[in-house]
Amino acid sequence: MAAPQSPIGSRRRLGAELRRLRGKAGLTLDEVADLMTCSTSKISRLETGKGIPKMPDIRELIRIYRVTSDTEQDMLLRLVRDGRQPGWWEPLTEGVHPERFVLDNPGRYAALENDAAVIHSFDVTLVFGLLQTADYARTVISTLLPHHSPEEIDRLVELRLKRQDALRRTSPPPLELVAVLDEAVLLRKVGGRAVWKAQLEYIIEMSELPTVSVRVFPFELGLLRAHYGHFVLLEIPDELGSDVVYIEGHAGETYLDAQSEVDRYKDVFADVLQYALPPHESRETIARYL
Protein backbone atom coordinates (compact mmCIF):
# COMPACT_ATOMS: atom_id res chain seq x y z
CA MET A 1 0.00 0.00 0.00
CA ALA A 2 1.14 3.53 -0.70
CA ALA A 3 0.58 6.68 1.32
CA PRO A 4 -2.67 8.64 0.92
CA GLN A 5 -2.99 9.09 -2.80
CA SER A 6 -1.44 12.20 -4.29
CA PRO A 7 -3.02 14.35 -6.99
CA ILE A 8 -0.30 13.08 -9.36
CA GLY A 9 -1.36 9.51 -8.64
CA SER A 10 -5.00 10.36 -9.31
CA ARG A 11 -4.09 12.04 -12.59
CA ARG A 12 -1.98 9.10 -13.71
CA ARG A 13 -4.74 6.64 -12.88
CA LEU A 14 -7.30 8.83 -14.65
CA GLY A 15 -4.99 8.98 -17.66
CA ALA A 16 -4.70 5.19 -17.73
CA GLU A 17 -8.49 4.89 -17.64
CA LEU A 18 -8.88 7.44 -20.45
CA ARG A 19 -6.36 5.54 -22.61
CA ARG A 20 -8.26 2.32 -21.98
CA LEU A 21 -11.60 3.91 -22.87
CA ARG A 22 -10.21 5.50 -26.02
CA GLY A 23 -8.80 2.15 -27.13
CA LYS A 24 -12.10 0.45 -26.40
CA ALA A 25 -13.87 3.10 -28.49
CA GLY A 26 -11.42 2.54 -31.36
CA LEU A 27 -10.42 6.21 -31.60
CA THR A 28 -7.06 7.85 -32.20
CA LEU A 29 -5.73 10.87 -30.29
CA ASP A 30 -6.33 13.06 -33.33
CA GLU A 31 -9.92 11.84 -33.70
CA VAL A 32 -10.69 12.54 -30.04
CA ALA A 33 -9.10 15.99 -30.31
CA ASP A 34 -11.31 16.77 -33.32
CA LEU A 35 -14.42 15.68 -31.42
CA MET A 36 -13.33 17.78 -28.43
CA THR A 37 -12.30 20.72 -30.65
CA CYS A 38 -8.99 20.94 -28.82
CA SER A 39 -5.35 20.12 -29.49
CA THR A 40 -4.04 16.57 -29.66
CA SER A 41 -1.45 17.50 -27.04
CA LYS A 42 -4.21 18.30 -24.54
CA ILE A 43 -5.67 14.79 -24.87
CA SER A 44 -2.18 13.32 -24.70
CA ARG A 45 -1.38 15.25 -21.50
CA LEU A 46 -4.59 14.03 -19.88
CA GLU A 47 -3.73 10.44 -20.79
CA THR A 48 -0.20 10.70 -19.39
CA GLY A 49 -1.34 12.38 -16.17
CA LYS A 50 0.61 15.57 -16.92
CA GLY A 51 -2.42 17.79 -17.46
CA ILE A 52 -4.69 19.03 -14.67
CA PRO A 53 -8.10 17.53 -15.49
CA LYS A 54 -11.20 19.72 -15.71
CA MET A 55 -14.63 18.37 -14.96
CA PRO A 56 -16.29 19.60 -18.23
CA ASP A 57 -13.54 17.98 -20.32
CA ILE A 58 -13.89 14.61 -18.61
CA ARG A 59 -17.69 14.73 -18.84
CA GLU A 60 -17.33 15.31 -22.59
CA LEU A 61 -14.90 12.40 -22.89
CA ILE A 62 -17.35 10.21 -20.97
CA ARG A 63 -19.94 11.11 -23.61
CA ILE A 64 -17.56 10.50 -26.54
CA TYR A 65 -16.46 7.14 -25.13
CA ARG A 66 -20.07 6.21 -24.35
CA VAL A 67 -19.43 5.35 -20.72
CA THR A 68 -22.90 4.40 -19.49
CA SER A 69 -22.07 2.70 -16.19
CA ASP A 70 -22.86 4.98 -13.24
CA THR A 71 -20.12 3.30 -11.22
CA GLU A 72 -17.51 3.93 -13.91
CA GLN A 73 -18.64 7.52 -14.40
CA ASP A 74 -18.46 8.17 -10.65
CA MET A 75 -14.97 6.67 -10.51
CA LEU A 76 -13.71 8.90 -13.34
CA LEU A 77 -15.22 12.04 -11.83
CA ARG A 78 -13.81 11.19 -8.40
CA LEU A 79 -10.34 10.91 -9.96
CA VAL A 80 -10.86 14.36 -11.49
CA ARG A 81 -11.67 15.82 -8.05
CA ASP A 82 -8.74 14.01 -6.42
CA GLY A 83 -6.42 15.14 -9.21
CA ARG A 84 -7.18 18.78 -8.45
CA GLN A 85 -6.46 18.54 -4.70
CA PRO A 86 -3.21 19.97 -3.31
CA GLY A 87 -0.58 17.51 -2.10
CA TRP A 88 0.96 17.69 1.39
CA TRP A 89 4.24 18.93 -0.15
CA GLU A 90 2.75 21.94 -1.94
CA PRO A 91 2.99 24.40 1.00
CA LEU A 92 6.73 23.59 1.07
CA THR A 93 7.28 24.02 -2.68
CA GLU A 94 4.94 26.94 -3.34
CA GLY A 95 6.97 29.99 -4.24
CA VAL A 96 10.20 28.03 -4.67
CA HIS A 97 11.22 28.99 -8.18
CA PRO A 98 12.43 26.21 -10.48
CA GLU A 99 15.95 26.29 -11.83
CA ARG A 100 16.68 24.79 -15.21
CA PHE A 101 18.84 21.64 -15.12
CA VAL A 102 18.63 21.34 -11.32
CA LEU A 103 15.11 21.90 -10.03
CA ASP A 104 12.66 21.62 -12.94
CA ASN A 105 9.56 21.08 -10.80
CA PRO A 106 10.05 21.23 -7.00
CA GLY A 107 7.03 19.04 -6.17
CA ARG A 108 6.83 16.48 -8.97
CA TYR A 109 9.23 13.91 -7.55
CA ALA A 110 7.72 14.18 -4.06
CA ALA A 111 4.29 13.49 -5.57
CA LEU A 112 5.48 10.33 -7.29
CA GLU A 113 7.40 9.14 -4.23
CA ASN A 114 4.23 9.64 -2.19
CA ASP A 115 2.45 7.08 -4.40
CA ALA A 116 5.29 4.54 -4.38
CA ALA A 117 5.24 1.33 -2.37
CA VAL A 118 8.90 0.41 -2.95
CA ILE A 119 11.91 2.51 -3.97
CA HIS A 120 15.22 1.28 -5.34
CA SER A 121 18.05 3.81 -5.60
CA PHE A 122 21.64 3.67 -6.79
CA ASP A 123 23.96 6.53 -5.90
CA VAL A 124 27.53 7.13 -7.00
CA THR A 125 28.12 10.64 -5.64
CA LEU A 126 25.72 11.62 -2.84
CA VAL A 127 23.66 9.93 -0.16
CA PHE A 128 20.08 9.32 -1.32
CA GLY A 129 17.62 11.98 -0.09
CA LEU A 130 15.61 9.62 2.12
CA LEU A 131 18.78 8.89 4.09
CA GLN A 132 20.09 12.46 4.49
CA THR A 133 20.40 14.46 7.70
CA ALA A 134 19.21 18.06 7.77
CA ASP A 135 22.75 19.51 7.73
CA TYR A 136 23.88 17.25 4.90
CA ALA A 137 20.73 18.05 2.89
CA ARG A 138 21.22 21.79 3.44
CA THR A 139 24.81 21.56 2.20
CA VAL A 140 23.79 19.64 -0.91
CA ILE A 141 20.78 21.79 -1.79
CA SER A 142 22.51 25.12 -1.21
CA THR A 143 25.45 23.95 -3.34
CA LEU A 144 23.17 22.92 -6.21
CA LEU A 145 20.94 26.01 -5.90
CA PRO A 146 23.33 28.90 -5.12
CA HIS A 147 20.87 31.54 -6.36
CA HIS A 148 17.98 30.51 -4.10
CA SER A 149 17.25 32.41 -0.92
CA PRO A 150 17.95 30.93 2.54
CA GLU A 151 14.17 30.69 3.07
CA GLU A 152 13.76 28.60 -0.09
CA ILE A 153 16.64 26.35 0.93
CA ASP A 154 15.09 25.85 4.37
CA ARG A 155 11.78 24.81 2.81
CA LEU A 156 13.45 22.35 0.46
CA VAL A 157 15.38 20.85 3.38
CA GLU A 158 12.13 20.53 5.33
CA LEU A 159 10.54 18.84 2.32
CA ARG A 160 13.39 16.35 2.11
CA LEU A 161 13.09 15.49 5.80
CA LYS A 162 9.31 15.28 5.62
CA ARG A 163 9.62 12.69 2.84
CA GLN A 164 11.44 10.44 5.33
CA ASP A 165 8.29 10.13 7.45
CA ALA A 166 7.07 7.51 4.96
CA LEU A 167 9.81 5.14 6.14
CA ARG A 168 8.55 5.20 9.74
CA ARG A 169 4.79 5.44 9.33
CA THR A 170 2.56 2.67 10.65
CA SER A 171 -0.63 3.27 8.68
CA PRO A 172 -0.52 2.66 5.79
CA PRO A 173 2.49 0.33 5.96
CA PRO A 174 5.84 2.08 5.62
CA LEU A 175 7.55 2.78 2.33
CA GLU A 176 10.16 0.14 1.51
CA LEU A 177 13.60 1.38 0.49
CA VAL A 178 16.52 -0.51 -1.02
CA ALA A 179 19.40 1.97 -1.36
CA VAL A 180 22.75 1.00 -2.86
CA LEU A 181 25.63 3.41 -2.24
CA ASP A 182 28.82 3.17 -4.23
CA GLU A 183 31.78 3.16 -1.85
CA ALA A 184 32.81 6.50 -3.36
CA VAL A 185 29.84 8.09 -1.57
CA LEU A 186 31.44 7.14 1.77
CA LEU A 187 34.61 9.08 0.91
CA ARG A 188 33.01 12.40 0.00
CA LYS A 189 32.99 14.53 3.17
CA VAL A 190 30.07 16.78 2.29
CA GLY A 191 29.66 19.68 4.73
CA GLY A 192 32.84 19.08 6.72
CA ARG A 193 33.90 16.52 9.29
CA ALA A 194 31.09 17.00 11.86
CA VAL A 195 28.31 17.00 9.26
CA TRP A 196 29.73 13.93 7.56
CA LYS A 197 30.22 12.04 10.84
CA ALA A 198 26.56 12.65 11.75
CA GLN A 199 25.52 11.60 8.23
CA LEU A 200 27.32 8.26 8.45
CA GLU A 201 25.76 7.62 11.87
CA TYR A 202 22.34 8.42 10.41
CA ILE A 203 22.76 5.99 7.51
CA ILE A 204 23.52 3.21 10.00
CA GLU A 205 20.52 4.21 12.13
CA MET A 206 18.16 4.26 9.13
CA SER A 207 19.50 0.93 7.85
CA GLU A 208 18.19 -0.71 11.02
CA LEU A 209 14.57 0.13 10.16
CA PRO A 210 12.74 -3.07 9.16
CA THR A 211 11.78 -1.83 5.70
CA VAL A 212 15.08 -0.11 4.85
CA SER A 213 17.99 -1.95 3.27
CA VAL A 214 21.26 -0.10 2.69
CA ARG A 215 23.88 -1.85 0.57
CA VAL A 216 27.40 -0.74 -0.28
CA PHE A 217 28.99 -1.49 -3.64
CA PRO A 218 32.73 -1.82 -2.89
CA PHE A 219 35.56 -0.41 -5.00
CA GLU A 220 37.17 -3.82 -5.38
CA LEU A 221 34.30 -5.05 -7.58
CA GLY A 222 35.09 -2.54 -10.31
CA LEU A 223 32.51 -1.16 -12.73
CA LEU A 224 28.91 -2.01 -13.59
CA ARG A 225 26.39 -0.55 -16.04
CA ALA A 226 24.80 1.21 -13.06
CA HIS A 227 27.86 3.44 -12.65
CA TYR A 228 26.75 5.40 -15.68
CA GLY A 229 24.76 7.54 -13.24
CA HIS A 230 22.45 7.93 -10.26
CA PHE A 231 18.86 6.71 -10.68
CA VAL A 232 15.77 5.94 -8.64
CA LEU A 233 13.25 3.24 -9.51
CA LEU A 234 9.80 3.87 -8.02
CA GLU A 235 7.45 0.90 -7.86
CA ILE A 236 3.91 2.28 -8.02
CA PRO A 237 0.86 0.16 -7.08
CA ASP A 238 -1.11 -0.88 -10.17
CA GLU A 239 -4.16 1.10 -9.13
CA LEU A 240 -2.12 4.33 -9.09
CA GLY A 241 -0.23 3.96 -12.36
CA SER A 242 2.92 2.48 -13.85
CA ASP A 243 6.40 2.26 -12.33
CA VAL A 244 8.71 5.21 -12.95
CA VAL A 245 12.46 5.72 -13.26
CA TYR A 246 13.75 9.08 -12.05
CA ILE A 247 17.11 10.41 -13.22
CA GLU A 248 18.90 13.62 -12.26
CA GLY A 249 21.65 15.12 -14.36
CA HIS A 250 23.05 18.27 -15.93
CA ALA A 251 20.25 18.16 -18.51
CA GLY A 252 17.63 18.34 -15.75
CA GLU A 253 15.18 15.87 -14.28
CA THR A 254 14.03 12.93 -16.41
CA TYR A 255 11.07 10.64 -15.75
CA LEU A 256 10.85 7.36 -17.68
CA ASP A 257 7.66 5.28 -17.55
CA ALA A 258 7.71 3.28 -20.80
CA GLN A 259 7.71 -0.40 -19.86
CA SER A 260 10.86 -1.13 -21.89
CA GLU A 261 12.76 1.66 -20.14
CA VAL A 262 11.59 0.63 -16.67
CA ASP A 263 12.50 -3.02 -17.38
CA ARG A 264 15.99 -1.95 -18.49
CA TYR A 265 16.61 -0.15 -15.20
CA LYS A 266 15.20 -3.05 -13.20
CA ASP A 267 17.75 -5.25 -14.94
CA VAL A 268 20.53 -2.77 -14.18
CA PHE A 269 19.53 -2.63 -10.50
CA ALA A 270 19.38 -6.44 -10.31
CA ASP A 271 23.04 -6.41 -11.43
CA VAL A 272 23.89 -4.05 -8.57
CA LEU A 273 22.11 -6.16 -5.96
CA GLN A 274 23.88 -9.28 -7.15
CA TYR A 275 27.29 -7.83 -6.28
CA ALA A 276 26.65 -5.28 -3.50
CA LEU A 277 27.61 -6.20 0.04
CA PRO A 278 24.78 -7.66 2.14
CA PRO A 279 23.19 -5.30 4.70
CA HIS A 280 25.23 -6.40 7.74
CA GLU A 281 28.55 -6.16 5.86
CA SER A 282 27.47 -2.79 4.47
CA ARG A 283 26.86 -1.48 8.00
CA GLU A 284 30.31 -2.73 9.00
CA THR A 285 31.86 -0.93 6.02
CA ILE A 286 30.08 2.33 6.88
CA ALA A 287 31.14 1.94 10.52
CA ARG A 288 34.79 1.62 9.43
CA TYR A 289 34.55 4.91 7.55
CA LEU A 290 32.82 6.43 10.57
C-alpha positions in Angstrom: 0.0 0.0 0.0 1.1 3.5 -0.7 0.6 6.7 1.3 -2.7 8.6 0.9 -3.0 9.1 -2.8 -1.4 12.2 -4.3 -3.0 14.3 -7.0 -0.3 13.1 -9.4 -1.4 9.5 -8.6 -5.0 10.4 -9.3 -4.1 12.0 -12.6 -2.0 9.1 -13.7 -4.7 6.6 -12.9 -7.3 8.8 -14.7 -5.0 9.0 -17.7 -4.7 5.2 -17.7 -8.5 4.9 -17.6 -8.9 7.4 -20.5 -6.4 5.5 -22.6 -8.3 2.3 -22.0 -11.6 3.9 -22.9 -10.2 5.5 -26.0 -8.8 2.2 -27.1 -12.1 0.5 -26.4 -13.9 3.1 -28.5 -11.4 2.5 -31.4 -10.4 6.2 -31.6 -7.1 7.8 -32.2 -5.7 10.9 -30.3 -6.3 13.1 -33.3 -9.9 11.8 -33.7 -10.7 12.5 -30.0 -9.1 16.0 -30.3 -11.3 16.8 -33.3 -14.4 15.7 -31.4 -13.3 17.8 -28.4 -12.3 20.7 -30.7 -9.0 20.9 -28.8 -5.4 20.1 -29.5 -4.0 16.6 -29.7 -1.4 17.5 -27.0 -4.2 18.3 -24.5 -5.7 14.8 -24.9 -2.2 13.3 -24.7 -1.4 15.3 -21.5 -4.6 14.0 -19.9 -3.7 10.4 -20.8 -0.2 10.7 -19.4 -1.3 12.4 -16.2 0.6 15.6 -16.9 -2.4 17.8 -17.5 -4.7 19.0 -14.7 -8.1 17.5 -15.5 -11.2 19.7 -15.7 -14.6 18.4 -15.0 -16.3 19.6 -18.2 -13.5 18.0 -20.3 -13.9 14.6 -18.6 -17.7 14.7 -18.8 -17.3 15.3 -22.6 -14.9 12.4 -22.9 -17.3 10.2 -21.0 -19.9 11.1 -23.6 -17.6 10.5 -26.5 -16.5 7.1 -25.1 -20.1 6.2 -24.3 -19.4 5.3 -20.7 -22.9 4.4 -19.5 -22.1 2.7 -16.2 -22.9 5.0 -13.2 -20.1 3.3 -11.2 -17.5 3.9 -13.9 -18.6 7.5 -14.4 -18.5 8.2 -10.7 -15.0 6.7 -10.5 -13.7 8.9 -13.3 -15.2 12.0 -11.8 -13.8 11.2 -8.4 -10.3 10.9 -10.0 -10.9 14.4 -11.5 -11.7 15.8 -8.1 -8.7 14.0 -6.4 -6.4 15.1 -9.2 -7.2 18.8 -8.4 -6.5 18.5 -4.7 -3.2 20.0 -3.3 -0.6 17.5 -2.1 1.0 17.7 1.4 4.2 18.9 -0.2 2.7 21.9 -1.9 3.0 24.4 1.0 6.7 23.6 1.1 7.3 24.0 -2.7 4.9 26.9 -3.3 7.0 30.0 -4.2 10.2 28.0 -4.7 11.2 29.0 -8.2 12.4 26.2 -10.5 16.0 26.3 -11.8 16.7 24.8 -15.2 18.8 21.6 -15.1 18.6 21.3 -11.3 15.1 21.9 -10.0 12.7 21.6 -12.9 9.6 21.1 -10.8 10.0 21.2 -7.0 7.0 19.0 -6.2 6.8 16.5 -9.0 9.2 13.9 -7.5 7.7 14.2 -4.1 4.3 13.5 -5.6 5.5 10.3 -7.3 7.4 9.1 -4.2 4.2 9.6 -2.2 2.4 7.1 -4.4 5.3 4.5 -4.4 5.2 1.3 -2.4 8.9 0.4 -2.9 11.9 2.5 -4.0 15.2 1.3 -5.3 18.0 3.8 -5.6 21.6 3.7 -6.8 24.0 6.5 -5.9 27.5 7.1 -7.0 28.1 10.6 -5.6 25.7 11.6 -2.8 23.7 9.9 -0.2 20.1 9.3 -1.3 17.6 12.0 -0.1 15.6 9.6 2.1 18.8 8.9 4.1 20.1 12.5 4.5 20.4 14.5 7.7 19.2 18.1 7.8 22.7 19.5 7.7 23.9 17.2 4.9 20.7 18.0 2.9 21.2 21.8 3.4 24.8 21.6 2.2 23.8 19.6 -0.9 20.8 21.8 -1.8 22.5 25.1 -1.2 25.5 24.0 -3.3 23.2 22.9 -6.2 20.9 26.0 -5.9 23.3 28.9 -5.1 20.9 31.5 -6.4 18.0 30.5 -4.1 17.2 32.4 -0.9 18.0 30.9 2.5 14.2 30.7 3.1 13.8 28.6 -0.1 16.6 26.3 0.9 15.1 25.8 4.4 11.8 24.8 2.8 13.4 22.3 0.5 15.4 20.9 3.4 12.1 20.5 5.3 10.5 18.8 2.3 13.4 16.4 2.1 13.1 15.5 5.8 9.3 15.3 5.6 9.6 12.7 2.8 11.4 10.4 5.3 8.3 10.1 7.5 7.1 7.5 5.0 9.8 5.1 6.1 8.6 5.2 9.7 4.8 5.4 9.3 2.6 2.7 10.7 -0.6 3.3 8.7 -0.5 2.7 5.8 2.5 0.3 6.0 5.8 2.1 5.6 7.5 2.8 2.3 10.2 0.1 1.5 13.6 1.4 0.5 16.5 -0.5 -1.0 19.4 2.0 -1.4 22.7 1.0 -2.9 25.6 3.4 -2.2 28.8 3.2 -4.2 31.8 3.2 -1.9 32.8 6.5 -3.4 29.8 8.1 -1.6 31.4 7.1 1.8 34.6 9.1 0.9 33.0 12.4 0.0 33.0 14.5 3.2 30.1 16.8 2.3 29.7 19.7 4.7 32.8 19.1 6.7 33.9 16.5 9.3 31.1 17.0 11.9 28.3 17.0 9.3 29.7 13.9 7.6 30.2 12.0 10.8 26.6 12.6 11.7 25.5 11.6 8.2 27.3 8.3 8.4 25.8 7.6 11.9 22.3 8.4 10.4 22.8 6.0 7.5 23.5 3.2 10.0 20.5 4.2 12.1 18.2 4.3 9.1 19.5 0.9 7.9 18.2 -0.7 11.0 14.6 0.1 10.2 12.7 -3.1 9.2 11.8 -1.8 5.7 15.1 -0.1 4.8 18.0 -2.0 3.3 21.3 -0.1 2.7 23.9 -1.9 0.6 27.4 -0.7 -0.3 29.0 -1.5 -3.6 32.7 -1.8 -2.9 35.6 -0.4 -5.0 37.2 -3.8 -5.4 34.3 -5.1 -7.6 35.1 -2.5 -10.3 32.5 -1.2 -12.7 28.9 -2.0 -13.6 26.4 -0.5 -16.0 24.8 1.2 -13.1 27.9 3.4 -12.7 26.8 5.4 -15.7 24.8 7.5 -13.2 22.4 7.9 -10.3 18.9 6.7 -10.7 15.8 5.9 -8.6 13.2 3.2 -9.5 9.8 3.9 -8.0 7.4 0.9 -7.9 3.9 2.3 -8.0 0.9 0.2 -7.1 -1.1 -0.9 -10.2 -4.2 1.1 -9.1 -2.1 4.3 -9.1 -0.2 4.0 -12.4 2.9 2.5 -13.8 6.4 2.3 -12.3 8.7 5.2 -13.0 12.5 5.7 -13.3 13.7 9.1 -12.1 17.1 10.4 -13.2 18.9 13.6 -12.3 21.6 15.1 -14.4 23.1 18.3 -15.9 20.2 18.2 -18.5 17.6 18.3 -15.7 15.2 15.9 -14.3 14.0 12.9 -16.4 11.1 10.6 -15.7 10.8 7.4 -17.7 7.7 5.3 -17.6 7.7 3.3 -20.8 7.7 -0.4 -19.9 10.9 -1.1 -21.9 12.8 1.7 -20.1 11.6 0.6 -16.7 12.5 -3.0 -17.4 16.0 -2.0 -18.5 16.6 -0.1 -15.2 15.2 -3.0 -13.2 17.7 -5.2 -14.9 20.5 -2.8 -14.2 19.5 -2.6 -10.5 19.4 -6.4 -10.3 23.0 -6.4 -11.4 23.9 -4.1 -8.6 22.1 -6.2 -6.0 23.9 -9.3 -7.1 27.3 -7.8 -6.3 26.7 -5.3 -3.5 27.6 -6.2 0.0 24.8 -7.7 2.1 23.2 -5.3 4.7 25.2 -6.4 7.7 28.6 -6.2 5.9 27.5 -2.8 4.5 26.9 -1.5 8.0 30.3 -2.7 9.0 31.9 -0.9 6.0 30.1 2.3 6.9 31.1 1.9 10.5 34.8 1.6 9.4 34.6 4.9 7.6 32.8 6.4 10.6 
